[in-house]
Amino acid sequence: MLDQPRQETTGEAPEEILHRVFGHPDFRGRQEEIVRHVMAGGSGLVLMPTGGGKSLCFQVPALCRPGLGIVVSPLIALMEDQVAALRQQGIAAAALHSDLPEEQAREVRRDLGRGAVKLLYVSPERLTLDGTLDFLSRRDLALFAIDEAHCVSQWGHHFRPEYRGLGLLAERFPSVPRLALTATADPRTVEDIRAQLRLSDSPVFRGGFDRPNIFISAAPRESERGQLRAFIKAASDGTGAGIVYCGSRARTEQTAEWLRADGHDALCFHAGMEPEAKREAHRRFARGDAVVMAATIAFGMGIDRPDVRWVAHLDLPRSPESWYQEIGRAGRDGLPARALLLYGAGDIALARHRIQESPAPDEQKRIERARLEAMVSIAEAATCRRRILLRCFGEDGPENCGACDVCRNPPRLFDGTVPAQKLLSAVLRTGRRFGVGHLVDVLRGRMTDKVAQFAHDRLPTFGVGKDFSDQAWRGVARQLVAMGALDVAIESHGELVPTDAARPILKGEQKVMLRAETVTAAAPRDRAGRGTPPAMAGDPLFDALRGWRKREAEAQGLPAYMIFSNETLASIATMRPQDAEDLAMIPGVGRSKLERYAEDVLRVVREAG
């Protein structure tokens, strides 16, 4: 038999469960509205940003309603983390997945049979097995929660075909509420989710997509390692984690290697690793202090760590949806976090080439192109990046968010028609056979061996760009690629090739506005912009509580945040409770944690004086 906490009784009001079990004084945003809807037997789709409290929308009604709550989750690591966190709250939770040893699986099934489990996490493929459906048809069910619901949509960025089978739940269990939840879905994906899960007649609860605690910035990739070093130095708080997303497996390994050489506790994660190696990397990331993960997009959906302080991308993401979800892994605790995107013209050209050469239907290619161009517009933005990002999700934002690099330090625009014409002319006069480095040498009048070899010093464009730096000319080239006037020959040697869109520029029929080039690695470094609550920086009691939490987490083999969040520790350090009754009033301290940790926490408070 599993060493389960006691099963919660039913019949309590949602507010009582929220306070007694989870230790929260009030619902946030639309949580209460959603919980009431499910309590009344309603189904629906929840769109809420990461860190917005989606889980409580199904956990609270699952504990209030009679019967077993079923939670569909796409990743084993995500299931295990959420089950461990629920058990810390005293909730009888379990998971069934393919990596579970047979003996443990039998124990879970036995506990299910005797009604000792209140929340069961399962994968979509296991749930839709005939045996599982038959078993559930003989049980009282509180609800179905379908987490990461964007996986059901072919238009989503993490399409999982097995999610399509979840539509049958509407037929097999018509009286059981079904709540689909996602943090990332554009309007097309939302409609596909509703159609596939048969929720077209159910309401959509939109909680807003803005994550104002994440400062977002983007910069042309100039000195990648130097830019990333500066960003990490500004963004790290010494304890929270960071993620570096790379475009290839080789890049993740190389990045982790040089970060380790720089003194960071750097890990690597990509789909080509052995399952055990991936599990170990995930475990170390979840539990380590100041750990850095260099990863492909294979890493992320199972990340439940709230104190990720920063996320960096070394290559252009394929869509705003992907980028939003990946940077959304930072700052889940609500404290300040940062995101950096580094990109180059080659990224844009490679992404366009991959779409063109993919075997996908033309309609899907059209949508992928539109998403890529939206991502390019964010990277090259001359106005608020956050506002452009939010518009991709059908949401508006202020003209100046104050929390992106463009709003903090607006770029200077200039009439770049003549420089654009000079560069395009150089491309044509050199025979469309050279990359940006050689073209810059020609424009700046630099007599290199290659320039002499091809007699490019005799061209009319030789030396006409001496008034621009190398960096400025590379910026012109990148922006012309971004606007579609130049392409990069991906399958050859990266030559710049003019497109039809270059013709009106060369003829003077189209004005070209360009951004003046600046190299930006990070927002200004300030204490309030980092992960430790500002009032707690250097506070002896807060530091002592974090030390106790770390020891307790290591003893239990759990991530530290599952014991208490930084916010809860900060509240304890501020309020200095004198007894268990005082401690119970602090947000994040539910009954189970009060019983487990009150004695130790109060001792730490007393010893701190």
Secondary structure, 3 states (H helix, E strand, C coil): CCCCCCCCCCCCCHHHHHHHCCCCCCCCCCHHHHHHHHHCCCCEEEECCCCCCHHHHHHHHHHHCCCEEEEECCCHHHHHHHHHHHHHCCCCEEEECCCCCHHHHHHHHHHHHCCCCCEEEECHHHHCCHHHHHHHHCCCEEEEEECCHHHHCCCCCCCCHHHHHHHHHHHHCCCCCEEEEECCCCHHHHHHHHHHCCCCCCCEEECCCCCCCEEEEEEECCCHHHHHHHHHHHHCCCCCEEEEECCCHHHHHHHHHHHHHCCCEEEEECCCCCHHHHHHHHHHHHHCCCEEEEECCCCCCCCCCCCEEEEEECCCCCCHHHHHHHHCCCCCCCCCEEEEEEECHHHHHHHHHHHHHCCCCHHHHHHHHHHHHHHHHHHCCCCCHHHHHHHCCCCCCCCCCCCEHHHHCCCCEEECHHHHHHHHHHHHHCCCCCCHHHHHHHHCCCCCHHHHHCCHHHCCCCCCCCCCCHHHHHHHHHHHHHCCCEEECCCCCCCEEECHHHHHHHCCCCCCEEECCCCCCCCCCCHHHCCCCHHHCCCHHHHHHHHHHHHHHHHHCCCHHHCCCHHHHHHHHHHCCCCHHHHHCCCCCCHHHHHHHHHHHHHHHHHHC
